[in-house]
Amino acid sequence: MTRVRWLLIFWLFILSAVAFLDRVNLSIAGKFIAAEFQLTDIQLGNVLSAFLLGYALFQIPGGRFADRIGPRRVLAIGVIWWGVFTALTALVPPRFSLAVLVFVAVRFLLGAGEAIIYPASNRFVAQWIPSQERGIANGWIFAGVGVGSGATPILITYIMTTLGWRWSFWISAAIGLLAGLIWFLIARDSPEQHPWVSPAELALIQNSNAPSSAPAGKRIVPWSAILHSSNVWAITLSYFCFGYVAWIFFGWFYIYMAKVRGLDLKATAAYSTLVFLVMAAMSPLGGLISDALVKRRGQRFGRASIAVVSLTLASVFLILGSKANSPGLASVVLAGGAGALYLSQSSFWSVTADIAAGSSGSVSGFMNMGAQLGGAVTTSLTPIIASHFGWTASFYVAAAFAVTGAFAWLFVDPSVSLANPMKEIGQTDVTP
């Protein structure tokens, strides 16, 4: 029995970490960029939002692209794109009068390229990973979010203080290009195509996925079925709320700890790293718990219950953390909120892989578009709320979104397939 599927999941974890290195580096370098180009917080927020707008708008095309030509080539093309536009960020000349417009355009195009990462990964999961292992598989992929985001403050701060902020973008681009090349060399679109997969592993994958994936796995589910699914709309609403909360941490936490809590550069980097490492730890843990609950209590309880509980807990931690007097205590409590949020991460992606089969890239892309629109709202709205009502109010709004996201999961039924809504996943299709 080989374990090639887990080798490739590990490399998707690496690509996930690189993707967040490329997107979070601007938040870390933002203080220096704003000072050099005389940008306000609102202008910097617009630059951050430009990435998310491009990322959101290209989720559906990216997912459909992965469904049609496979995740191997789509991810390889995407990583090259990330590297190019990450490097271009550093080429804006000093004191350039139109710097804001250039940054907005470059970050929008970077977001468009990064849009393929998770829909393509989910297409890979639907093809390669048995249904009962999808929670932990997605958990490891999204642990890369925490690792990439957690390593970014330390790495980017070190590079900025020794070589300057521009070098932080050039080095990030080089790391991404190397990771993408290795993925293209070792990955295949399906286990049947991979020379390293043993007959035993191939049989495990095919037999485990046969009840839910085989009838739909070879055809694309039409958009009419996707857009008429209450499951898809409920999970997309919840992921919009998830994205709003997540981008409080990705877009503004570093700046919040530096400007509002008054920490120096190194202390801010350390506290920011704590938040993202907790995310990295909680993402696979949430997937492990979800898979265990699926085996004991079924698809709906296993996927939905942990999402409801974790999103609710995240709202509590956000409120308590924003009111903490000590910067250290605030960081620890808010890190708890980020960790609680990411306990639910694998449930979103496991459900879309289960219900969509051959169209898992398209459906997860549609869902992830919701999250990125939520993030775009966060990056622009947060400084506006903070300037009028204070930073505590910004965290209260995020907590309200987390509760809304938990409520939406009450309307998600992961046992219903998009390809055959009358049949529950796990039943054998006996139609001649």
C-alpha angles and dihedrals in degrees: 000000000000125000100213092136090063093047089056092044087054090054090049085054087055093049090048090053091048091049091056092044087058095047102038095046090082091057090054095043091040094096091057095041091049091051094048095046097031095240123170122224089256092052090048089049089054090053090051090047091052090064091050093047092054090042092051098044094052098046094093097044089045092050093047090048090054091049091053105040102019135253098270098069095031093056092045091052091045095053091052088051091051091051094052096050094040088057092046090059088069095050097071104117120239118268091010107165095216095044094124092056092047093049090049092051095046094047091047090055091044088054091049090055095045091051091088098058102087102029088051090046090051090050087054091049092051090052101039110026126072112239094247091056099047096095095059092038091055089042091060093045091053092043081074087066090061095041093048093045092043095050092045099073093050096041097042093043091052093048093046094050093047105032107011133259095283092063090056089066095044092051091046089054093051092050090052095050092052093049091049093051092053091049092053091050098049104031132084129186095239136018090242089065098050117097093204096058113102122220089250094055092044091052091049092053095044096045095045093050098039099092096050106023111030100075093050102023096091099049137056116248109233119248090240089066092046095049093046093053116108087199092060094048094046094049091044091053090050092048090050087059091045090053092050091055096041093055092056083071100036097043108028113013095088092048091043093054092047101043105027102030093037099229123156123244098269095044091049091051091050095050092045090052090054091057094052095043089055088052089051092051097045097048097068090036090057090049092049092050092045093052091049092050091048090056092049104034107017137255100299098048094039097052102030103041096059091046093052094047097043096048090049091050090049090058091053093050092048092055095045094044094051090054097048113116099209118070090219094051091045090053093050094047093045089048086057088055092051090048093049090050092053094050084077097047100094092049092065094052097038091055094051091049090049099047099037105041105170091020097046091120092055096044095045089046090055090048093046090050086064092053093050093048086053089051092049089054090050097051093051101033099044097069090044092053090044093051093051104032107012134259093282089065089053090058091046090056090050090051090054090053090051091055091048090052091052091051092052090060090067087073096050119102109184093186094073116089120218091217092055112015091181092061125070118227110260096038119112115247105231096173108129 
